[in-house]
Amino acid sequence: MKISNDELVLEAEREIKLERESTLKIIKLFQEISAQKIFLERGFPSFYEMVTKHFG
């Protein structure tokens, strides 16, 4: 079954909206991790180290 061009565009728009919402959630979570210095509790010397080594 072939999807119409309009449906392809609508699906792309929906996925982009979901991706933006997810990105915003991650940014807010990272802000809290940084503000609360949770990276130190987890044995990382910096927030950057935690993000790159733990989260990849």
PDB file of N, CA, C and O in Angstrom, chain B, residues numbered from 101:
ATOM      1  N   MET B 101       0.840  -1.176   0.000  1.00  0.00           N
ATOM      2  CA  MET B 101       0.000   0.000   0.000  1.00  0.00           C
ATOM      3  C   MET B 101       0.892   1.250   0.000  1.00  0.00           C
ATOM      4  O   MET B 101       1.819   1.374   0.801  1.00  0.00           O
ATOM      5  N   LYS B 102       0.592   2.144  -0.899  1.00  0.00           N
ATOM      6  CA  LYS B 102       1.374   3.373  -1.039  1.00  0.00           C
ATOM      7  C   LYS B 102       0.723   4.497  -0.245  1.00  0.00           C
ATOM      8  O   LYS B 102      -0.493   4.687  -0.281  1.00  0.00           O
ATOM      9  N   ILE B 103       1.564   5.238   0.473  1.00  0.00           N
ATOM     10  CA  ILE B 103       1.084   6.377   1.247  1.00  0.00           C
ATOM     11  C   ILE B 103       1.128   7.622   0.357  1.00  0.00           C
ATOM     12  O   ILE B 103       2.056   7.798  -0.432  1.00  0.00           O
ATOM     13  N   SER B 104       0.130   8.468   0.489  1.00  0.00           N
ATOM     14  CA  SER B 104       0.063   9.661  -0.362  1.00  0.00           C
ATOM     15  C   SER B 104       1.125  10.674   0.046  1.00  0.00           C
ATOM     16  O   SER B 104       1.661  10.629   1.154  1.00  0.00           O
ATOM     17  N   ASN B 105       1.411  11.577  -0.863  1.00  0.00           N
ATOM     18  CA  ASN B 105       2.377  12.641  -0.583  1.00  0.00           C
ATOM     19  C   ASN B 105       1.927  13.495   0.597  1.00  0.00           C
ATOM     20  O   ASN B 105       2.742  13.878   1.436  1.00  0.00           O
ATOM     21  N   ASP B 106       0.636  13.793   0.663  1.00  0.00           N
ATOM     22  CA  ASP B 106       0.105  14.581   1.770  1.00  0.00           C
ATOM     23  C   ASP B 106       0.299  13.860   3.101  1.00  0.00           C
ATOM     24  O   ASP B 106       0.666  14.474   4.103  1.00  0.00           O
ATOM     25  N   GLU B 107       0.050  12.564   3.100  1.00  0.00           N
ATOM     26  CA  GLU B 107       0.238  11.785   4.327  1.00  0.00           C
ATOM     27  C   GLU B 107       1.711  11.735   4.739  1.00  0.00           C
ATOM     28  O   GLU B 107       2.021  11.793   5.929  1.00  0.00           O
ATOM     29  N   LEU B 108       2.604  11.630   3.784  1.00  0.00           N
ATOM     30  CA  LEU B 108       4.034  11.656   4.087  1.00  0.00           C
ATOM     31  C   LEU B 108       4.428  12.966   4.769  1.00  0.00           C
ATOM     32  O   LEU B 108       5.161  12.966   5.758  1.00  0.00           O
ATOM     33  N   VAL B 109       3.942  14.065   4.237  1.00  0.00           N
ATOM     34  CA  VAL B 109       4.257  15.375   4.807  1.00  0.00           C
ATOM     35  C   VAL B 109       3.653  15.497   6.203  1.00  0.00           C
ATOM     36  O   VAL B 109       4.324  15.968   7.122  1.00  0.00           O
ATOM     37  N   LEU B 110       2.399  15.082   6.378  1.00  0.00           N
ATOM     38  CA  LEU B 110       1.756  15.146   7.693  1.00  0.00           C
ATOM     39  C   LEU B 110       2.496  14.286   8.715  1.00  0.00           C
ATOM     40  O   LEU B 110       2.689  14.706   9.856  1.00  0.00           O
ATOM     41  N   GLU B 111       2.902  13.107   8.318  1.00  0.00           N
ATOM     42  CA  GLU B 111       3.636  12.221   9.216  1.00  0.00           C
ATOM     43  C   GLU B 111       4.976  12.840   9.610  1.00  0.00           C
ATOM     44  O   GLU B 111       5.376  12.764  10.772  1.00  0.00           O
ATOM     45  N   ALA B 112       5.661  13.445   8.661  1.00  0.00           N
ATOM     46  CA  ALA B 112       6.927  14.120   8.959  1.00  0.00           C
ATOM     47  C   ALA B 112       6.696  15.255   9.948  1.00  0.00           C
ATOM     48  O   ALA B 112       7.475  15.426  10.886  1.00  0.00           O
ATOM     49  N   GLU B 113       5.644  16.022   9.751  1.00  0.00           N
ATOM     50  CA  GLU B 113       5.325  17.127  10.662  1.00  0.00           C
ATOM     51  C   GLU B 113       5.043  16.616  12.071  1.00  0.00           C
ATOM     52  O   GLU B 113       5.497  17.210  13.049  1.00  0.00           O
ATOM     53  N   ARG B 114       4.296  15.517  12.179  1.00  0.00           N
ATOM     54  CA  ARG B 114       3.993  14.931  13.492  1.00  0.00           C
ATOM     55  C   ARG B 114       5.268  14.460  14.186  1.00  0.00           C
ATOM     56  O   ARG B 114       5.466  14.704  15.376  1.00  0.00           O
ATOM     57  N   GLU B 115       6.115  13.792  13.440  1.00  0.00           N
ATOM     58  CA  GLU B 115       7.354  13.275  14.024  1.00  0.00           C
ATOM     59  C   GLU B 115       8.294  14.394  14.449  1.00  0.00           C
ATOM     60  O   GLU B 115       8.966  14.281  15.474  1.00  0.00           O
ATOM     61  N   ILE B 116       8.348  15.454  13.688  1.00  0.00           N
ATOM     62  CA  ILE B 116       9.186  16.602  14.042  1.00  0.00           C
ATOM     63  C   ILE B 116       8.667  17.241  15.332  1.00  0.00           C
ATOM     64  O   ILE B 116       9.458  17.618  16.197  1.00  0.00           O
ATOM     65  N   LYS B 117       7.357  17.363  15.463  1.00  0.00           N
ATOM     66  CA  LYS B 117       6.778  17.930  16.684  1.00  0.00           C
ATOM     67  C   LYS B 117       7.123  17.065  17.896  1.00  0.00           C
ATOM     68  O   LYS B 117       7.497  17.584  18.948  1.00  0.00           O
ATOM     69  N   LEU B 118       6.995  15.741  17.745  1.00  0.00           N
ATOM     70  CA  LEU B 118       7.329  14.837  18.843  1.00  0.00           C
ATOM     71  C   LEU B 118       8.811  14.930  19.204  1.00  0.00           C
ATOM     72  O   LEU B 118       9.167  14.909  20.382  1.00  0.00           O
ATOM     73  N   GLU B 119       9.662  15.032  18.204  1.00  0.00           N
ATOM     74  CA  GLU B 119      11.103  15.125  18.437  1.00  0.00           C
ATOM     75  C   GLU B 119      11.438  16.406  19.189  1.00  0.00           C
ATOM     76  O   GLU B 119      12.270  16.386  20.096  1.00  0.00           O
ATOM     77  N   ARG B 120      10.813  17.508  18.830  1.00  0.00           N
ATOM     78  CA  ARG B 120      11.050  18.781  19.520  1.00  0.00           C
ATOM     79  C   ARG B 120      10.602  18.710  20.974  1.00  0.00           C
ATOM     80  O   ARG B 120      11.280  19.220  21.866  1.00  0.00           O
ATOM     81  N   GLU B 121       9.458  18.077  21.208  1.00  0.00           N
ATOM     82  CA  GLU B 121       8.961  17.928  22.574  1.00  0.00           C
ATOM     83  C   GLU B 121       9.916  17.066  23.395  1.00  0.00           C
ATOM     84  O   GLU B 121      10.200  17.382  24.550  1.00  0.00           O
ATOM     85  N   SER B 122      10.404  15.996  22.813  1.00  0.00           N
ATOM     86  CA  SER B 122      11.360  15.124  23.509  1.00  0.00           C
ATOM     87  C   SER B 122      12.657  15.854  23.806  1.00  0.00           C
ATOM     88  O   SER B 122      13.213  15.726  24.897  1.00  0.00           O
ATOM     89  N   THR B 123      13.137  16.614  22.842  1.00  0.00           N
ATOM     90  CA  THR B 123      14.374  17.374  23.034  1.00  0.00           C
ATOM     91  C   THR B 123      14.217  18.378  24.172  1.00  0.00           C
ATOM     92  O   THR B 123      15.125  18.534  24.988  1.00  0.00           O
ATOM     93  N   LEU B 124      13.090  19.050  24.234  1.00  0.00           N
ATOM     94  CA  LEU B 124      12.844  20.008  25.307  1.00  0.00           C
ATOM     95  C   LEU B 124      12.832  19.314  26.667  1.00  0.00           C
ATOM     96  O   LEU B 124      13.380  19.841  27.635  1.00  0.00           O
ATOM     97  N   LYS B 125      12.214  18.144  26.746  1.00  0.00           N
ATOM     98  CA  LYS B 125      12.192  17.385  28.001  1.00  0.00           C
ATOM     99  C   LYS B 125      13.606  17.020  28.432  1.00  0.00           C
ATOM    100  O   LYS B 125      13.956  17.150  29.605  1.00  0.00           O
ATOM    101  N   ILE B 126      14.415  16.564  27.484  1.00  0.00           N
ATOM    102  CA  ILE B 126      15.795  16.183  27.792  1.00  0.00           C
ATOM    103  C   ILE B 126      16.591  17.390  28.278  1.00  0.00           C
ATOM    104  O   ILE B 126      17.351  17.283  29.240  1.00  0.00           O
ATOM    105  N   ILE B 127      16.425  18.518  27.631  1.00  0.00           N
ATOM    106  CA  ILE B 127      17.131  19.734  28.050  1.00  0.00           C
ATOM    107  C   ILE B 127      16.753  20.105  29.483  1.00  0.00           C
ATOM    108  O   ILE B 127      17.621  20.448  30.286  1.00  0.00           O
ATOM    109  N   LYS B 128      15.469  20.037  29.802  1.00  0.00           N
ATOM    110  CA  LYS B 128      15.023  20.370  31.160  1.00  0.00           C
ATOM    111  C   LYS B 128      15.599  19.384  32.179  1.00  0.00           C
ATOM    112  O   LYS B 128      16.020  19.788  33.263  1.00  0.00           O
ATOM    113  N   LEU B 129      15.617  18.107  31.836  1.00  0.00           N
ATOM    114  CA  LEU B 129      16.199  17.104  32.731  1.00  0.00           C
ATOM    115  C   LEU B 129      17.690  17.348  32.932  1.00  0.00           C
ATOM    116  O   LEU B 129      18.194  17.256  34.051  1.00  0.00           O
ATOM    117  N   PHE B 130      18.393  17.659  31.850  1.00  0.00           N
ATOM    118  CA  PHE B 130      19.828  17.950  31.949  1.00  0.00           C
ATOM    119  C   PHE B 130      20.081  19.189  32.802  1.00  0.00           C
ATOM    120  O   PHE B 130      21.055  19.235  33.553  1.00  0.00           O
ATOM    121  N   GLN B 131      19.216  20.189  32.694  1.00  0.00           N
ATOM    122  CA  GLN B 131      19.364  21.382  33.526  1.00  0.00           C
ATOM    123  C   GLN B 131      19.271  21.019  35.008  1.00  0.00           C
ATOM    124  O   GLN B 131      20.044  21.525  35.822  1.00  0.00           O
ATOM    125  N   GLU B 132      18.341  20.158  35.355  1.00  0.00           N
ATOM    126  CA  GLU B 132      18.190  19.743  36.751  1.00  0.00           C
ATOM    127  C   GLU B 132      19.374  18.896  37.215  1.00  0.00           C
ATOM    128  O   GLU B 132      19.869  19.075  38.328  1.00  0.00           O
ATOM    129  N   ILE B 133      19.824  17.982  36.370  1.00  0.00           N
ATOM    130  CA  ILE B 133      20.992  17.168  36.717  1.00  0.00           C
ATOM    131  C   ILE B 133      22.189  18.066  36.987  1.00  0.00           C
ATOM    132  O   ILE B 133      22.932  17.847  37.943  1.00  0.00           O
ATOM    133  N   SER B 134      22.373  19.068  36.153  1.00  0.00           N
ATOM    134  CA  SER B 134      23.482  19.996  36.314  1.00  0.00           C
ATOM    135  C   SER B 134      23.304  20.853  37.561  1.00  0.00           C
ATOM    136  O   SER B 134      24.237  20.989  38.352  1.00  0.00           O
ATOM    137  N   ALA B 135      22.136  21.426  37.746  1.00  0.00           N
ATOM    138  CA  ALA B 135      21.876  22.319  38.878  1.00  0.00           C
ATOM    139  C   ALA B 135      22.028  21.593  40.217  1.00  0.00           C
ATOM    140  O   ALA B 135      22.523  22.166  41.187  1.00  0.00           O
ATOM    141  N   GLN B 136      21.603  20.346  40.260  1.00  0.00           N
ATOM    142  CA  GLN B 136      21.676  19.574  41.506  1.00  0.00           C
ATOM    143  C   GLN B 136      23.011  18.847  41.657  1.00  0.00           C
ATOM    144  O   GLN B 136      23.246  18.154  42.647  1.00  0.00           O
ATOM    145  N   LYS B 137      23.868  19.015  40.673  1.00  0.00           N
ATOM    146  CA  LYS B 137      25.195  18.392  40.670  1.00  0.00           C
ATOM    147  C   LYS B 137      25.123  16.872  40.881  1.00  0.00           C
ATOM    148  O   LYS B 137      25.949  16.284  41.579  1.00  0.00           O
ATOM    149  N   ILE B 138      24.125  16.268  40.266  1.00  0.00           N
ATOM    150  CA  ILE B 138      23.936  14.823  40.365  1.00  0.00           C
ATOM    151  C   ILE B 138      25.122  14.082  39.751  1.00  0.00           C
ATOM    152  O   ILE B 138      25.426  12.955  40.142  1.00  0.00           O
ATOM    153  N   PHE B 139      25.783  14.714  38.795  1.00  0.00           N
ATOM    154  CA  PHE B 139      26.948  14.092  38.162  1.00  0.00           C
ATOM    155  C   PHE B 139      28.032  13.789  39.196  1.00  0.00           C
ATOM    156  O   PHE B 139      28.749  12.797  39.065  1.00  0.00           O
ATOM    157  N   LEU B 140      28.158  14.631  40.219  1.00  0.00           N
ATOM    158  CA  LEU B 140      29.160  14.379  41.263  1.00  0.00           C
ATOM    159  C   LEU B 140      28.783  13.154  42.098  1.00  0.00           C
ATOM    160  O   LEU B 140      29.643  12.344  42.444  1.00  0.00           O
ATOM    161  N   GLU B 141      27.485  13.024  42.421  1.00  0.00           N
ATOM    162  CA  GLU B 141      27.002  11.853  43.164  1.00  0.00           C
ATOM    163  C   GLU B 141      27.279  10.560  42.411  1.00  0.00           C
ATOM    164  O   GLU B 141      27.497   9.509  43.014  1.00  0.00           O
ATOM    165  N   ARG B 142      27.267  10.652  41.086  1.00  0.00           N
ATOM    166  CA  ARG B 142      27.466   9.474  40.246  1.00  0.00           C
ATOM    167  C   ARG B 142      28.927   9.234  39.909  1.00  0.00           C
ATOM    168  O   ARG B 142      29.244   8.340  39.125  1.00  0.00           O
ATOM    169  N   GLY B 143      29.821  10.027  40.494  1.00  0.00           N
ATOM    170  CA  GLY B 143      31.250   9.802  40.308  1.00  0.00           C
ATOM    171  C   GLY B 143      31.862  10.464  39.090  1.00  0.00           C
ATOM    172  O   GLY B 143      32.979  10.123  38.701  1.00  0.00           O
ATOM    173  N   PHE B 144      31.164  11.392  38.487  1.00  0.00           N
ATOM    174  CA  PHE B 144      31.708  12.099  37.332  1.00  0.00           C
ATOM    175  C   PHE B 144      32.241  13.451  37.787  1.00  0.00           C
ATOM    176  O   PHE B 144      31.608  14.119  38.605  1.00  0.00           O
ATOM    177  N   PRO B 145      33.400  13.867  37.269  1.00  0.00           N
ATOM    178  CA  PRO B 145      33.975  15.139  37.689  1.00  0.00           C
ATOM    179  C   PRO B 145      33.241  16.361  37.135  1.00  0.00           C
ATOM    180  O   PRO B 145      33.402  17.469  37.646  1.00  0.00           O
ATOM    181  N   SER B 146      32.436  16.156  36.091  1.00  0.00           N
ATOM    182  CA  SER B 146      31.717  17.276  35.487  1.00  0.00           C
ATOM    183  C   SER B 146      30.430  16.777  34.836  1.00  0.00           C
ATOM    184  O   SER B 146      30.266  15.589  34.560  1.00  0.00           O
ATOM    185  N   PHE B 147      29.532  17.717  34.603  1.00  0.00           N
ATOM    186  CA  PHE B 147      28.293  17.400  33.894  1.00  0.00           C
ATOM    187  C   PHE B 147      28.614  16.884  32.492  1.00  0.00           C
ATOM    188  O   PHE B 147      28.005  15.925  32.019  1.00  0.00           O
ATOM    189  N   TYR B 148      29.583  17.535  31.830  1.00  0.00           N
ATOM    190  CA  TYR B 148      29.983  17.121  30.486  1.00  0.00           C
ATOM    191  C   TYR B 148      30.433  15.657  30.476  1.00  0.00           C
ATOM    192  O   TYR B 148      30.068  14.895  29.580  1.00  0.00           O
ATOM    193  N   GLU B 149      31.217  15.277  31.467  1.00  0.00           N
ATOM    194  CA  GLU B 149      31.684  13.886  31.538  1.00  0.00           C
ATOM    195  C   GLU B 149      30.510  12.920  31.678  1.00  0.00           C
ATOM    196  O   GLU B 149      30.488  11.868  31.040  1.00  0.00           O
ATOM    197  N   MET B 150      29.549  13.274  32.502  1.00  0.00           N
ATOM    198  CA  MET B 150      28.388  12.395  32.680  1.00  0.00           C
ATOM    199  C   MET B 150      27.604  12.264  31.383  1.00  0.00           C
ATOM    200  O   MET B 150      27.227  11.165  30.977  1.00  0.00           O
ATOM    201  N   VAL B 151      27.366  13.402  30.739  1.00  0.00           N
ATOM    202  CA  VAL B 151      26.577  13.364  29.501  1.00  0.00           C
ATOM    203  C   VAL B 151      27.275  12.540  28.434  1.00  0.00           C
ATOM    204  O   VAL B 151      26.635  11.724  27.770  1.00  0.00           O
ATOM    205  N   THR B 152      28.577  12.739  28.257  1.00  0.00           N
ATOM    206  CA  THR B 152      29.268  12.033  27.182  1.00  0.00           C
ATOM    207  C   THR B 152      29.527  10.571  27.498  1.00  0.00           C
ATOM    208  O   THR B 152      29.433   9.725  26.609  1.00  0.00           O
ATOM    209  N   LYS B 153      29.854  10.255  28.749  1.00  0.00           N
ATOM    210  CA  LYS B 153      30.193   8.872  29.089  1.00  0.00           C
ATOM    211  C   LYS B 153      29.000   8.042  29.498  1.00  0.00           C
ATOM    212  O   LYS B 153      28.909   6.873  29.125  1.00  0.00           O
ATOM    213  N   HIS B 154      28.080   8.614  30.258  1.00  0.00           N
ATOM    214  CA  HIS B 154      26.925   7.845  30.718  1.00  0.00           C
ATOM    215  C   HIS B 154      25.824   7.781  29.663  1.00  0.00           C
ATOM    216  O   HIS B 154      25.304   6.708  29.358  1.00  0.00           O
ATOM    217  N   PHE B 155      25.483   8.916  29.123  1.00  0.00           N
ATOM    218  CA  PHE B 155      24.373   8.970  28.158  1.00  0.00           C
ATOM    219  C   PHE B 155      24.833   8.764  26.717  1.00  0.00           C
ATOM    220  O   PHE B 155      24.023   8.470  25.837  1.00  0.00           O
ATOM    221  N   GLY B 156      26.111   8.916  26.485  1.00  0.00           N
ATOM    222  CA  GLY B 156      26.636   8.723  25.126  1.00  0.00           C
ATOM    223  C   GLY B 156      26.350   9.885  24.247  1.00  0.00           C
ATOM    224  O   GLY B 156      26.724   9.880  23.075  1.00  0.00           O
TER     225      GLY B 156
END
